[in-house]
Amino acid sequence: MQKAKKIGQSFNHSEVGDVVLVHSDNNKRVLWPLAVVTKFKFGNDGLVRSAEIRTKNGISNRPIAKLYPIEVQLNSDNHNRPIPE
């Protein structure tokens, strides 16, 4: 699995396959959508800047600062399961 090693000056222990909350300015935290990280995007300096995520609405990119890992991980056997609602 690809692992995010360093983001800006702080460290993040996210990995591809992690379930994350996606920050939304328009909703309370309990209504933020869930997503699965599918790929990290690195800047020219080699640091993680954004991530490709899969939600129930499809695949999109979000800045890493807007993603909040939760303590649930998908294993390789169930990575194609639907996103929880």
Secondary structure, DSSP 4 states (H G I P E B T S, - for coil): --B---BTTB----BTTEEEEEP-TTS-GGGPPEEEEEEEEE-TTS-EEEEEEEETTEEEEEEGGGEEEEEEE--TTSTTSPPP-
